[in-house]
Amino acid sequence: MTNKDLFPIINDYLQTKLGSKKEFPFGDEPAVFKVGGKMFALLAQKKEPLRLTLKCDPLEIDIVRMTFAAVNPGYHMNKDHWNTITLDGSMPNEILFAMIDDSYDLILSGLSKRIRESI
């Protein structure tokens, strides 16, 4: 899949997460997706291939990186909690979407009860 094909799928999926907000705090690149004011995904949409940065459970982070060559420590992020995934077609879509879900859930669970209930 090319960026042209993959971008709308990933972009739309990120925006379907309950309470998801897409922002551009760094200019027109990258798109930052937040829930409750906290980032759960960063999509470098102008890179070829696309790059997606997601939060990951520290207990699983090394396993994911060893399993998929497209997964590397988060670019300009805390390497113990964030991965950057090069969307080159080597990772199965179901794994990619599960990683998006996990990132969202990790951020959501870290929000206060008041913020979670308002989402």
N, C-alpha and C positions, 0 to 999 in steps of 0.2 A: 504494500500500500504506500502511496506517496503522501507527502504532507498535505497536499490538496484534498486527498480522500480521508486521511486520518484526522486532521485538525477538527473538522466539524463534529466528528463522533466523540472525540475526547472532550472538546470544549462543551458540547451539549451535556455530556454525562456529568461533568464537574458541576455544571449549573443546575442539574436536577437534584442535587443533594439539598435536603431541607435546610433553609436558611443560608444557602451559598450566595456569596456576593463576589462578583468579578471586579477587580480594581487594577489600576495601572499606576502604582506609587512610584515607579522608576522611569516613567516616560511611557512610550508606546510599546515597550518590550521589557520584561516579560509580563504576561497576564498573571495576576495573583488571585487565587481563590481563597476566600476566607469564610469562616463560620464563627459567629459570635465575636468578630473582630480579630480572630486568630487565623493565620495562614494554615491551610491544609494541603495546598498544591500550588505549584508555580509552573507555568507552561511557557517555555521559550518557543514561541510560535514561528519565529522567523529563522530559526536554525534549521539546517537540512542535514540529517533528519531532525524531526522535532525532539525536544528534550522536556521531560516531565520530572519535577522534583516533588517527592512525597515523603511524609513522615513515616517511620517504621518502628515497630517495637524493637528496642535494643537487643532483646533475646533472640530475635529472628533476623536481624540485619546481616550478620555474617553468612547465614545460610542462603539468603536471597542473593547476595553478592557472589557467592561461590557457585550457585546454580545457574545464574544468567550472566553472561558476559556483558550484556547491555546495561546492567545495574552497577553503578559506581557510587562511591561516597558523594553525598550531596555537595554540589558545586556552590561554594561560598556559604555553606551551611554547617551546622554541627554534625560532624561525620559520624557521631555515635547514634544519631536519631534520624538522619535524613539521607535519602538516596536520590540520585539523579539517574533517570532511565532514558537511554537513547532509544527512541521508538523507530528501530530499524527493521521491524518485522520479525525479529528473532524470538520475541517473547509472546506466548499465547495470549490472546485477548482476554480470556477468562482470568488469567493470572494478573494481568495489568489492571482490570477492573476490580478485582479483589484487593489489590494493593491500594487503589484509590479509595475503596470502601474502608479499608483498615486505617488509612491516613485520616480520613474524615472522622472515623469513630474515635481514634486516639485524641484528636483535637477536641471533639465534642465532649468526651468524657472528662477532659481536663478543665472544662468551663464550670463556672459556679452553677449551683442548682437553679438559681434565679434566672441566669442567662439561658441555660438548657431549657427550662420551662417556657421561656418566651419565644423559643425558636419553633 
